[in-house]
Amino acid sequence: MQNKNLKLKVKKIFIFILFFLLLFILFFYKTKKNYAQQFSLSLSPPLIETIIKPGKSILIAYTLINYGDPTILTAKVLPFEPKNNFGQIKIKEEFEGPIRFILDNANFNLGQDFFLKTNDREQILLRIRVPEKTPEGDYYYTLLVNSQPQLSQEEKSASFAKATIGSNILITVTQTGKIDIKPKIAIFDVLPRLRFSFLGKTINFFDSTDLIPLVLIVENKGNNLIKPEGNIILKGNLNEKAEFIILPQNILSQSQRLVSATPSATINCPSSSKINACKNPVSLIISGFFLGFYQLSTSLVFGENSPQISASTSFFAFPIKIFFALIFIILITIFIIRKFKDE
């Protein structure tokens, strides 16, 4: 009888613990679900390029849409600079420069919070003013919109993610409308399987089945951004010819940028790949079967009445893999024939 009562008590205790454990799991899930705030913001236009005279101002109308949960947002403008030659930028932590920014919105200004409900939109009216005697040149800024989640007393101990979205503003200040264009081709070369010197000349060597990776880096020595237009031409020793179009990309003042050409320069690269095209960022990847001597050339212009710059490089291709495979097959065949003759 005592054993029966003991088993009954143990059963009740087990059910009691299981019940509270279930309540704890439900409470934890609900709390975690409440903390998982969804952020999805859209800001357009994503890029502004403008030319302004000193003493003038312009008004840019942005459209901000909140596709996520209701949230508190803050808009601000910060300068940026080129980070590397791949088109990436680095936003500075403090505002600097002579350009002035204000909002023409009646309900909030830069640095002030405003509320945006789900699927609601807000028009951000950004006025850009260039003071008199502003030095001619380029000034680069980003309009940033940051989420500022409003926390209750219970939620302050929890960690909340913040969302940020931005639109770059490229401003060229000029009194006469003239642009300082000083381009230079810093690098135009292939990434060969083998490179060696012969009779004072550098020879780039590929296997006939290799992908041909090409690097084109343009340097902007001027005070204004430039956008190259042009092509890359491949010519073979049997009058083969192929043309690839340069994609127009902004090159900021006093910076370099890796310029891309179409078709796309991206390929599927395994993590352990030893192909040169997978090791480094490239402007163009040319595929096919190559045999003999090939020449690559490029010609670039930067708008009307701009200087044209050009560069060239070359490579030699030979089917070395196929050559050694044939030698191996021939040797095996000779060995088998001799074996049969001996028998």
Secondary structure, DSSP 4 states (H G I P E B T S, - for coil): -HHHHHHHHHHHHHHHHHHHHHHHHHHHHHHHHHH-----EEEE-SEEEEEE-TT-EEEEEEEEEE-SS-EEEEEEEEEEEE-STTS-EEE-SS--SS-EEEE--SS--TT-EEEE-TTEEEEEEEEEE--TTPPSEEEEEEEEEEE-----TTTTTS-----EEEEEEEEEE-SSS-----EEEEEEEE--SEEEEETTEEEEEEETTS-EEEEEEEEE-SSS-B--EEEEEEEETTS-EEEEEEPP--B-TTEEEEPPEESP------TT---HHHHS--SEEE-S---EEEEEEEEEE-STTPPPEEEEEEEEEE-HHHHHHHHHHHHHHHHHHHHHHH-
